[in-house]
Amino acid sequence: MATPSRRSPFRRRSLFKAAGLGAAGAAGLPVIAACSDIESGGGGTQVTEGLDFLPTYKEWPLPVQPDLIGEPPHHPSGFTVHPEAVQAITEVPENSGTYELTVPNWGEGPSGDDPYFQAVSKAWGGTKINLRYADGNEFAETSVQWLQAKEFGDAIHMFSWMLLAHTDFQNTVPNTFYDLTDILKGDISERWPLLAGLPTSSWGNSVWATDPEDPETSRIFGIPGPASGGPGNGMFVRTDLLADAGLDKPTTIEELLEVAREWTDGSAGKWAFAGLDYYTPMWFGLPSRDNWWFDEEQDKLLHRSEMPEYKEWLEFRRTLWDEGLVHPDAPTGTLDTQALHKEGTILFQQDGMSWWGGYTDQVNSGEAEGDIEPLGPLAAEGRTPLVHVNFGVDGWTFLRKDLEKEQVEEFLDVANFCAAPLGTTEYELLIYGVEGEHFEYGDDGTPVYTETGTAVVNAPVNFKTIARVQNFLAGGADRVQRVFDYNASVLEYAEVDIFEGLRVEGPAAFKDARATLEDQENDVSYGRAELSEIDSMVEDFLAAGGEEAREHYTAAYRTAQGE
């Protein structure tokens, strides 16, 4: 793929175009036809902008202004000095309901008897929400059965990437979840001022049509989680181990290979890598967003598997495996790669950006040693780098369809509490827990998790993911500055959202074919299949659902471009 050209998956443009902060919805609803019958699993396209039934945006005034001013959404602002917390909700509602919320969790879920849960329940007005933890690695797939059987408690939290496991989520939503529209439309600032302060674009991303053939049936079905923006993942390196080995942090793919070869020693139980599947495609200029990119030179939407860089990517992964630079148990998919990274068994670890802060927190609490940081933008063959970034919201909390209106309003009281940003006592409690039990203030005033706090509050998914008015960088001056600078360094390479203003669900056949292709990619990468099989893999993928999806996504792309 050519460097900075009109077919590159990034383009210099205004960073504020997609933010949509406080943008008022235009009257009426833009018309877009569904691409096929909803019952057929043929996919759907949902407009997320220009909706006139969303909550009226009313800016929630921040109690404290950040020290570092970024360019949201992909370059958030930050606090180098931890702000003194101010109470956001002065009139706390009185509620007494009990609900069950199903959430994904990676690791062992903490006991609901911990003081953290009693403290947050009291702070937000008495509502008790019992968390039902489920294995995060299997949550996307198993949630399909839970939703079909209506066995997910009173609510479920799903990250946006989990929707890929559902063959017909657009049909599942109106049949399973509560329609929030009549409760939330208009001015909600008197009862839920923080929810009213959520970006209008976040609410727009929480809309599904009850009938894809009729856009007038679009309704609000989810409470939007934080819209984090910026890079969602990173390739983290143990910088202390690099320094001990006398190696420099790689800045190119070629340097990366040299470092990996120099550092790996299988006989000593040291390997450069474990996971390489979801992060490394960007090094070869391959797109995210369901892996489609519009090639203007061919006037055609291409799946990444049709791009010449796709073979380069798989050949790169195969090289690492053949040379023994990847942990030999990586193909099993059962490795605790975070534990291996802490142990120094692997040098590089692909993970969510939260791993940077999580590792630092564990170092501060004495559970880990050393330091990590993400590699900067890398590109093969001297090309211009590409950085995948988060589009839309991170996920949603959906409520059970048969709840009473009063119960839904009580849950929204809780969501309003959870939307409080950094600088509030609500945020302090949600994110750090109870002082003395879950955290202590460090010498610089920054909260530091205790061992209990790490296990109960920091690591698990809980109420922190329900909503957030605005995201800020926090966690100590050095840490904030490093993350702020990193975000600034990748900003110009941020991928463009070619489906901006839409949420696109691919046809069921495409989802199945894509899952098969990803399995085959791993087969090739781990030496279970030959590189010569790539062409037939792609042909099978296109025949099994890729070509059908091309028509669907092309129609969505044309709509997003206003054509």
C-alpha positions in Angstrom: 0.0 0.0 0.0 1.3 3.4 -0.9 2.3 5.8 1.8 0.2 9.0 2.4 -2.1 8.6 -0.5 -5.8 8.9 -0.9 -6.2 5.1 -0.3 -4.4 5.2 3.0 -6.6 4.4 6.0 -5.8 7.8 7.6 -6.2 11.3 6.4 -5.3 14.7 7.8 -8.5 16.3 9.0 -10.1 18.2 11.9 -9.8 16.2 15.1 -13.0 17.7 16.4 -15.2 16.6 13.5 -16.2 13.3 15.0 -16.4 14.4 18.6 -20.0 15.6 18.5 -19.8 17.1 21.9 -23.0 18.8 22.6 -24.1 18.8 19.0 -27.9 19.3 18.8 -29.8 16.6 16.9 -31.4 17.9 13.7 -35.1 17.7 13.5 -36.4 14.6 11.8 -34.6 11.4 11.1 -32.2 10.8 8.2 -33.6 8.0 6.0 -31.4 5.0 5.3 -32.7 1.7 4.0 -31.7 -1.5 5.6 -29.6 -3.7 3.4 -31.7 -6.8 3.8 -34.5 -8.4 5.8 -33.7 -8.4 9.6 -34.8 -12.0 10.0 -32.3 -13.2 7.4 -29.3 -12.1 9.3 -28.4 -10.0 6.4 -26.9 -7.2 8.4 -28.1 -3.7 9.2 -27.0 -0.1 9.1 -28.1 2.3 11.9 -27.8 6.1 11.7 -26.3 7.5 14.8 -26.3 11.2 14.0 -29.0 13.8 13.4 -31.6 12.1 15.7 -34.2 14.4 17.3 -35.3 12.1 20.2 -32.0 11.9 22.2 -31.5 13.5 25.6 -30.9 17.3 25.2 -27.3 18.0 25.7 -26.5 20.2 28.7 -22.9 20.7 29.5 -22.0 19.6 33.0 -19.5 22.1 34.4 -16.3 20.4 35.5 -15.4 21.2 39.1 -11.6 21.3 38.3 -9.9 22.0 35.0 -7.2 19.7 33.7 -3.5 20.7 33.7 -2.7 19.3 30.3 -5.1 20.2 27.5 -5.4 17.7 24.7 -7.5 17.3 21.5 -10.3 14.9 22.3 -11.4 12.4 21.5 -8.1 10.8 20.5 -5.9 12.9 22.7 -7.6 13.4 26.1 -6.6 16.0 28.6 -5.0 15.1 31.9 -4.3 16.0 35.5 -0.7 16.0 36.6 -1.8 16.9 40.1 -4.6 14.8 41.5 -7.5 17.3 42.1 -9.3 17.7 45.4 -12.6 15.9 44.9 -15.9 17.8 44.9 -19.3 16.1 45.3 -21.1 16.1 42.0 -24.5 15.0 43.2 -25.7 17.1 46.1 -29.2 15.7 46.3 -28.8 12.0 46.5 -32.0 10.0 45.6 -33.4 7.5 48.1 -33.9 4.1 46.5 -34.1 0.6 47.8 -34.3 -1.7 44.8 -32.1 -4.8 44.2 -30.8 -5.8 40.7 -28.5 -8.2 39.1 -26.0 -6.9 36.5 -24.0 -9.4 34.4 -20.5 -8.2 33.5 -17.4 -9.8 31.9 -14.4 -10.4 34.1 -10.9 -11.5 33.5 -9.7 -13.3 36.5 -11.5 -14.1 39.8 -14.4 -11.9 40.6 -14.4 -10.3 44.0 -16.9 -11.1 46.7 -20.0 -8.9 46.8 -19.5 -8.6 50.6 -16.5 -6.4 50.2 -16.9 -2.9 51.7 -16.5 -1.4 48.2 -20.0 -2.5 47.2 -21.6 -1.4 50.4 -19.9 2.0 50.1 -21.0 2.7 46.5 -24.6 1.4 47.2 -24.9 3.9 50.1 -23.3 6.8 48.1 -25.7 6.5 45.1 -28.8 6.3 47.2 -29.4 2.8 48.5 -29.8 0.8 45.3 -28.2 -2.6 45.5 -26.7 -4.0 42.3 -25.3 -7.5 42.6 -22.6 -8.2 40.0 -22.8 -11.5 38.1 -19.3 -12.2 36.8 -18.7 -14.3 33.7 -15.4 -15.2 32.0 -14.4 -12.3 29.8 -12.6 -14.5 27.3 -15.9 -16.3 26.5 -18.4 -13.5 27.3 -19.1 -12.5 23.8 -20.0 -16.0 22.6 -21.9 -17.1 25.8 -23.9 -13.9 25.9 -25.6 -15.0 22.7 -27.2 -17.9 24.6 -28.0 -15.7 27.7 -29.8 -13.1 25.6 -31.8 -15.7 23.6 -32.9 -17.3 26.9 -33.5 -14.0 28.6 -31.1 -15.2 31.4 -28.8 -12.3 32.1 -30.4 -10.8 35.2 -31.8 -7.4 35.2 -29.1 -5.8 33.0 -25.9 -6.8 31.1 -22.8 -4.8 30.2 -21.3 -5.5 26.8 -18.3 -4.0 25.2 -18.8 -2.9 21.6 -16.4 -5.5 20.2 -18.5 -8.3 21.7 -21.3 -7.6 19.2 -19.3 -9.4 16.5 -20.2 -12.7 18.1 -23.9 -12.0 17.6 -25.2 -13.0 14.2 -28.3 -10.7 14.4 -27.8 -8.3 17.3 -30.0 -5.7 15.6 -33.0 -8.1 16.0 -31.9 -9.1 19.5 -31.9 -5.6 20.9 -35.6 -4.5 20.5 -36.8 -8.0 21.5 -34.7 -8.2 24.6 -33.9 -4.8 26.1 -35.9 -2.0 27.5 -36.7 0.9 25.2 -35.4 3.9 27.1 -36.5 6.6 24.6 -39.6 7.9 26.3 -37.7 8.3 29.6 -34.6 9.9 28.2 -35.8 12.1 25.4 -35.7 15.9 25.9 -34.3 17.7 28.9 -33.3 15.2 31.6 -30.9 17.5 33.4 -33.0 18.1 36.5 -32.9 14.4 37.6 -29.9 13.2 35.7 -27.6 16.2 35.0 -24.5 14.0 34.4 -26.3 11.8 31.9 -27.5 15.0 30.2 -23.8 16.0 29.9 -22.8 12.9 28.0 -21.8 13.6 24.4 -24.8 13.6 22.1 -22.8 11.2 19.9 -22.7 8.7 22.7 -26.5 8.6 22.9 -26.6 8.4 19.1 -24.4 5.3 19.3 -27.0 3.7 21.6 -29.8 3.7 19.1 -31.2 0.7 17.3 -34.3 0.5 15.0 -37.1 -1.9 15.9 -37.6 -2.3 12.1 -34.6 -1.8 10.0 -36.8 -1.1 7.0 -38.3 1.9 8.8 -35.8 4.4 10.2 -38.6 6.1 12.1 -38.6 3.2 14.5 -35.2 4.0 15.8 -35.1 4.1 19.6 -32.6 4.3 22.5 -31.9 0.9 24.0 -28.5 1.2 25.8 -26.8 3.4 28.4 -23.6 4.4 26.7 -20.3 3.6 28.4 -17.3 5.9 28.2 -16.2 7.2 24.8 -12.5 6.8 25.3 -11.2 7.6 21.8 -7.5 7.3 21.1 -5.6 4.0 20.7 -7.5 1.1 22.3 -4.5 -1.2 22.4 -0.7 -1.1 22.5 2.3 -3.3 22.1 3.9 -2.9 25.5 7.6 -3.6 26.2 9.4 -4.1 29.5 11.7 -1.2 29.2 13.7 -2.3 32.3 14.5 -5.7 30.6 15.5 -3.9 27.5 17.9 -1.7 29.5 19.3 -4.7 31.3 20.1 -6.4 28.0 21.7 -3.2 26.6 19.0 -3.0 23.9 17.2 0.1 22.6 13.5 0.4 22.2 12.7 -0.4 18.5 11.3 2.2 16.3 10.9 0.2 13.1 9.8 -3.3 12.2 13.4 -4.2 11.3 14.7 -3.0 14.6 11.9 -4.9 16.4 13.0 -8.2 14.7 16.6 -7.5 15.8 15.6 -6.9 19.4 13.4 -10.0 19.4 16.2 -12.2 18.1 18.7 -10.8 20.5 16.5 -11.1 23.6 14.8 -14.5 23.0 16.4 -17.5 24.7 14.0 -20.4 24.7 16.3 -22.6 26.7 16.2 -20.0 29.5 12.4 -19.6 29.2 12.5 -16.2 27.5 10.5 -15.3 24.4 10.0 -11.9 22.8 6.2 -12.4 22.1 3.1 -14.2 23.1 0.1 -12.6 21.3 0.4 -11.0 17.9 -3.0 -11.4 16.3 -5.1 -8.2 16.9 -2.5 -5.5 17.3 0.1 -6.1 14.6 -2.2 -5.7 11.5 -1.8 -1.9 11.8 1.9 -2.2 11.3 1.2 -3.3 7.8 -1.5 -0.6 7.1 -4.4 -3.0 7.4 -7.7 -1.4 8.5 -9.9 -2.0 11.5 -13.7 -1.3 11.5 -14.6 -4.8 10.4 -11.4 -4.8 8.3 -12.9 -2.8 5.4 -11.3 0.1 3.5 -12.4 2.0 0.5 -9.8 2.1 -2.3 -10.6 5.2 -4.3 -8.2 4.2 -7.1 -10.3 1.1 -7.7 -13.5 2.7 -6.6 -14.1 -0.3 -4.5 -14.4 -1.4 -0.9 -11.7 -3.9 0.0 -11.4 -6.4 2.8 -8.0 -6.4 4.4 -7.5 -10.0 3.1 -7.5 -8.6 -0.4 -4.8 -6.1 0.2 -1.2 -7.1 -0.7 -0.1 -6.1 2.8 -2.2 -8.9 4.3 0.2 -11.6 3.0 3.1 -9.5 4.4 1.5 -9.5 7.8 1.0 -13.2 7.9 4.5 -13.8 6.6 5.8 -11.6 9.4 4.0 -13.6 12.0 5.1 -16.9 10.5 8.7 -15.7 10.6 8.5 -14.9 14.3 7.1 -18.3 14.9 9.5 -20.2 12.8 12.5 -18.5 14.4 11.2 -19.4 17.9 10.5 -15.8 19.0 7.0 -16.6 20.1 6.1 -18.5 23.3 5.6 -22.1 22.3 2.3 -22.3 24.1 0.8 -19.3 22.4 -1.2 -21.4 19.9 -3.3 -22.8 22.8 -4.8 -19.4 23.6 -4.6 -20.3 27.3 -1.6 -18.3 28.4 -1.9 -15.6 31.1 0.1 -13.2 29.1 -0.1 -10.4 31.7 1.5 -12.8 34.3 4.2 -13.7 31.8 4.9 -10.1 31.2 5.3 -9.4 34.9 7.5 -12.4 35.3 9.8 -11.3 32.5 9.0 -14.5 30.5 7.9 -12.3 27.5 9.4 -9.0 26.5 6.5 -7.6 24.4 2.8 -7.9 25.3 -0.2 -6.8 23.2 -2.9 -5.6 25.5 -5.5 -2.9 26.1 -4.1 0.6 26.9 -5.3 0.0 30.5 -2.4 -2.4 30.9 0.0 0.5 31.1 -1.8 2.0 34.1 -2.6 -1.5 35.6 1.1 -2.5 35.5 2.2 0.8 37.0 -0.4 0.3 39.8 1.0 -3.1 40.6 4.5 -1.8 40.7 3.4 0.9 43.1 1.7 -1.7 45.3 4.7 -4.1 45.2 3.1 -6.8 43.1 5.3 -6.2 40.1 8.7 -4.7 39.3 10.2 -2.8 36.4 8.4 -0.6 33.9 6.5 -0.9 30.7 5.5 1.5 27.9 3.9 1.0 24.4 6.0 1.0 21.3 5.5 4.0 19.1 3.9 3.8 15.7 5.6 1.2 13.6 5.3 0.5 9.9 6.8 -2.1 7.5 8.9 -1.2 4.5 9.4 2.4 5.5 5.7 3.3 5.0 3.8 5.9 7.0 2.4 4.3 10.2 -1.2 3.7 10.8 -2.7 3.7 14.3 -6.1 2.1 15.1 -8.2 4.1 17.5 -11.5 3.7 19.3 -14.6 4.9 17.4 -17.9 5.5 19.2 -18.4 4.2 22.7 -16.6 1.4 24.5 -19.8 -0.4 25.2 -23.3 -0.3 26.7 -25.4 -1.3 29.7 -28.7 -2.8 28.5 -31.7 -3.3 30.8 -34.2 -6.2 30.7 -37.2 -5.5 28.6 -39.9 -6.3 31.3 -38.6 -4.0 34.0 -41.0 -1.5 35.4 -40.6 2.2 34.5 -39.7 3.1 38.1 -37.1 0.4 38.2 -35.5 1.7 35.0 -35.5 5.2 36.5 -33.8 3.9 39.6 -31.1 2.3 37.5 -30.6 5.6 35.6 -30.1 7.2 39.0 -27.2 4.8 39.4 -25.9 5.5 35.9 -26.0 9.2 36.6 -23.8 8.7 39.6 -21.4 6.5 37.6 -21.1 9.3 34.9 -19.2 11.6 37.3 -15.7 12.5 36.0 -12.4 12.8 37.7 -12.5 15.6 40.2 -15.6 14.3 42.0 -16.1 12.3 45.1 -18.3 9.9 43.1 -15.5 9.2 40.7 -13.0 8.8 43.5 -15.1 6.1 45.2 -16.0 4.3 42.0 -12.4 4.2 40.7 -10.4 3.8 43.9 -12.8 2.5 46.5 -12.6 3.2 50.3 -9.5 5.0 51.6 -7.6 2.8 53.9 -9.2 -0.3 52.6 -8.7 -0.1 48.8 -6.2 2.8 48.4 -4.0 5.2 50.2 -2.9 8.7 49.1 0.7 8.8 48.0 3.1 11.5 48.9 2.1 13.5 45.8 -1.6 13.1 46.6 -2.3 10.5 44.0 -4.4 7.4 45.1 -2.4 4.2 45.2 -4.2 0.9 45.3 -3.7 -1.5 48.1 -3.4 -5.2 47.3 -7.1 -5.5 48.2 -7.9 -2.5 46.0 -6.1 -4.0 43.0 -8.1 -7.2 43.3 -11.5 -5.8 44.2 -11.7 -2.4 42.5 -9.0 -1.8 39.9 -8.8 -5.0 37.9 -12.4 -6.2 37.7 -15.1 -4.8 35.4 -17.7 -3.2 37.6 -19.7 0.0 37.7 -16.7 2.0 36.3 -17.8 1.0 32.7 -21.4 2.2 32.9 -21.0 5.9 31.9 -18.6 8.9 32.0 -19.2 12.6 31.2 -15.6 13.0 30.1 -12.4 11.0 30.3 -9.1 12.4 31.7 -5.7 11.0 32.2 -4.8 10.5 35.8 -2.5 8.6 38.1 0.5 10.8 39.0 2.4 13.5 37.1 5.0 11.3 35.4 2.4 8.7 34.4 0.0 11.3 33.0 2.7 13.1 31.1 4.0 9.9 29.5 0.5 8.9 28.3 -0.3 12.4 27.2 2.9 12.6 25.2 2.3 9.1 23.7 -1.2 10.1 22.5 0.2 13.2 21.0 2.8 11.2 19.1 0.3 8.9 17.4 -2.4 11.5 16.7 -1.4 12.3 13.2 -1.5 8.6 12.3 -5.0 7.9 13.6 -7.2 5.9 11.3 -10.2 7.6 9.7 -13.6 6.1 10.5 -15.0 5.5 7.0 -18.4 4.7 8.4 -18.6 7.8 10.6 -22.2 8.6 11.7 -23.3 4.9 11.3 -23.1 1.7 13.2 -22.8 -1.1 10.8 -23.6 -4.8 11.5 -22.4 -7.2 9.0 -24.4 -10.1 7.6 -24.4 -13.4 9.7 -22.6 -15.2 6.9 -19.8 -12.6 6.9 -19.4 -13.0 10.7 -19.1 -16.7 10.4 -16.7 -16.5 7.4 -14.6 -13.9 9.3 -14.3 -16.2 12.3 -13.2 -19.0 10.1 -10.6 -16.8 8.4 -9.2 -15.6 11.7 -8.7 -19.3 12.8 -6.9 -19.9 9.5 -4.7 -16.9 10.0 -3.6 -18.4 13.3 -3.0 -21.7 11.6 -0.7 -20.1 9.1 1.0 -18.0 11.7 1.7 -21.0 14.0 2.9 -23.3 11.3 -0.2 -25.5 11.2 -0.9 -24.5 7.6 1.3 -23.3 4.8 1.8 -19.8 3.5 0.8 -21.1 0.1 -2.7 -21.6 1.4 -3.4 -17.9 1.9 -4.9 -17.4 -1.5 -7.4 -20.2 -1.1 -8.3 -19.0 2.4 -9.2 -15.6 1.0 -11.2 -17.1 -1.9 -13.2 -19.3 0.5 -13.8 -16.3 2.8 -15.1 -14.2 -0.1 -17.4 -17.0 -1.3 -18.7 -17.8 2.2 -19.8 -14.3 3.1 -17.2 -11.7 2.1 -18.7 -10.8 -1.2 -22.2 -10.5 0.3 -20.8 -8.3 3.0 -19.0 -6.1 0.4 -22.3 -5.0 -1.0 -23.7 -4.3 2.5 -20.7 -2.3 3.7 -20.4 -0.5 0.3 -23.9 0.8 0.7 -23.1 1.9 4.2 -20.0 3.6 3.1 -21.9 5.5 0.3 -24.4 6.7 2.9 -21.6 7.8 5.3 -20.1 9.8 2.5 -23.5 11.5 1.7 -23.8 9.8 -1.6 
